Amino acid sequence: MVGRHRHRHPWGLPGFLWTLALLIVAAGGSLALVLHPDVGIRYSRATLHFVVAATAVLAGLCVIAATANWWLRR
C-alpha cells in the first residue's frame, strides 16, 4: 500500500508568507491612516488609493502563495 506523501516547503514557507501578508497589511493600513487626513492636498487622494491598492495586491499574492498547496493539489 502506497501512502500519500505531502511535500513540505523548505524554511516553513507558508508560515512566513502568512506573516509577511500580515506585516504588509499592518504597514499599508498604518500608512493609509497617516495619509487619510491629508485628502484635501493635491495628489494625496491618488497616493492614498495607490497605497490601499498596493497593500491589497501584495497581501493577496502572499495569501495565494501561502495556500498554493491547497489550490494546486496533485
Residue frames relative to the residue before (quaternion, step in Angstrom):
aa qw qx qy qz dx dy dz
M 1.0000 0.0000 0.0000 0.0000 0.00 0.00 0.00
V 0.2510 -0.7743 0.5687 0.1185 3.53 -0.78 1.06
G 0.2828 -0.7649 0.5578 0.1542 3.57 -0.75 1.08
R 0.4932 -0.6406 0.4978 0.3138 3.52 -1.21 0.45
H 0.1708 -0.7992 0.5728 0.0635 3.55 -0.67 1.12
R 0.2573 -0.7676 0.5698 0.1408 3.55 -0.73 1.08
H 0.3891 -0.7054 0.5464 0.2292 3.53 -0.92 0.93
R 0.2324 -0.7741 0.5751 0.1268 3.56 -0.78 1.03
H 0.4562 -0.6773 0.5082 0.2736 3.54 -1.03 0.83
P 0.4717 -0.6551 0.4974 0.3176 3.57 -1.01 0.71
W 0.8406 0.1985 -0.1669 0.4756 3.55 -1.20 0.65
G 0.5318 -0.6371 0.4257 0.3606 3.63 1.09 0.36
L 0.0422 0.8797 -0.4727 0.0296 3.55 1.06 0.83
P 0.6677 0.4868 -0.3525 0.4393 3.70 0.74 -0.77
G 0.6438 0.5169 -0.3307 0.4570 3.58 0.97 -0.75
F 0.6359 0.5225 -0.3158 0.4721 3.55 1.03 -0.80
L 0.6727 0.4972 -0.3018 0.4574 3.59 0.94 -0.84
W 0.6188 0.5193 -0.3461 0.4771 3.61 1.05 -0.66
T 0.6532 0.5031 -0.3083 0.4745 3.57 0.99 -0.84
L 0.6471 0.5185 -0.3119 0.4638 3.56 0.98 -0.86
A 0.6368 0.5191 -0.3257 0.4679 3.61 0.99 -0.80
L 0.6529 0.5069 -0.3132 0.4676 3.58 0.98 -0.82
L 0.6579 0.5002 -0.3080 0.4712 3.60 0.99 -0.80
I 0.6309 0.5262 -0.3298 0.4652 3.59 1.03 -0.77
V 0.6589 0.4967 -0.3077 0.4739 3.59 0.94 -0.87
A 0.6532 0.5067 -0.3192 0.4633 3.61 0.97 -0.81
A 0.6802 0.4776 -0.2944 0.4717 3.59 0.89 -0.89
G 0.6763 0.4897 -0.2949 0.4646 3.60 0.91 -0.88
G 0.6520 0.5083 -0.3138 0.4669 3.56 1.00 -0.77
S 0.6421 0.5149 -0.3185 0.4702 3.57 1.01 -0.80
L 0.6630 0.4986 -0.2996 0.4711 3.56 0.95 -0.89
A 0.6404 0.5165 -0.3243 0.4669 3.59 1.02 -0.75
L 0.6461 0.5077 -0.3237 0.4690 3.60 1.03 -0.73
V 0.6369 0.5133 -0.3261 0.4738 3.57 1.07 -0.68
L 0.7090 0.4548 -0.2558 0.4744 3.59 0.97 -0.82
H 0.5441 0.6800 -0.3888 0.3006 3.60 1.09 -0.61
P 0.6917 0.4695 -0.3297 0.4388 3.69 0.74 -0.78
D 0.6893 0.4877 -0.2788 0.4575 3.62 1.16 -0.48
V 0.2517 0.8077 -0.5050 0.1710 3.60 1.16 0.47
G 0.6421 0.5482 -0.3310 0.4215 3.61 1.06 -0.57
I 0.5897 0.5736 -0.3708 0.4308 3.59 1.18 -0.41
R 0.5981 -0.5978 0.4049 0.3476 3.55 -1.07 0.81
Y 0.8415 0.1337 -0.1755 0.4931 3.57 -0.99 0.99
S 0.4812 0.6751 -0.4449 0.3387 3.60 1.19 -0.05
R 0.6393 0.5254 -0.3304 0.4540 3.59 0.99 -0.77
A 0.6484 0.5048 -0.3178 0.4730 3.59 0.99 -0.80
T 0.6402 0.5143 -0.3211 0.4717 3.57 1.03 -0.78
L 0.6334 0.5254 -0.3239 0.4667 3.58 0.99 -0.81
H 0.6642 0.4941 -0.3002 0.4740 3.59 0.91 -0.87
F 0.6358 0.5217 -0.3268 0.4657 3.58 1.02 -0.77
V 0.6525 0.5158 -0.3178 0.4552 3.60 0.92 -0.87
V 0.6656 0.4934 -0.3024 0.4713 3.58 0.91 -0.88
A 0.6718 0.4906 -0.3016 0.4658 3.61 0.91 -0.87
A 0.6620 0.4994 -0.3102 0.4649 3.59 0.91 -0.87
T 0.6296 0.5289 -0.3299 0.4637 3.58 1.02 -0.76
A 0.6710 0.4986 -0.2983 0.4607 3.58 0.90 -0.92
V 0.6734 0.4942 -0.3022 0.4594 3.59 0.90 -0.89
L 0.6965 0.4743 -0.2892 0.4542 3.60 0.79 -0.96
A 0.6672 0.4775 -0.3052 0.4834 3.59 0.93 -0.83
G 0.6341 0.5344 -0.3237 0.4555 3.59 1.03 -0.74
L 0.6463 0.5065 -0.3176 0.4742 3.58 0.99 -0.78
C 0.6391 0.5157 -0.3264 0.4681 3.58 1.01 -0.75
V 0.6615 0.4955 -0.3076 0.4715 3.60 0.95 -0.83
I 0.6494 0.5061 -0.3203 0.4686 3.60 0.94 -0.80
A 0.6685 0.4850 -0.3012 0.4766 3.58 0.95 -0.84
A 0.6514 0.5188 -0.3191 0.4525 3.60 1.02 -0.74
T 0.7481 0.3550 -0.2023 0.5228 3.60 1.09 -0.65
A 0.2703 0.8072 -0.4923 0.1816 3.60 1.21 0.38
N 0.6365 0.5269 -0.3428 0.4470 3.61 0.96 -0.75
W 0.6481 0.5105 -0.3235 0.4634 3.57 1.05 -0.67
W 0.6940 0.4696 -0.2716 0.4733 3.61 1.00 -0.82
L 0.7971 0.2811 -0.1122 0.5225 3.58 0.96 -0.89
R 0.0655 0.8112 -0.5752 0.0827 3.58 0.65 1.04
R 0.1541 -0.7936 0.5844 0.0702 3.53 -0.96 0.93
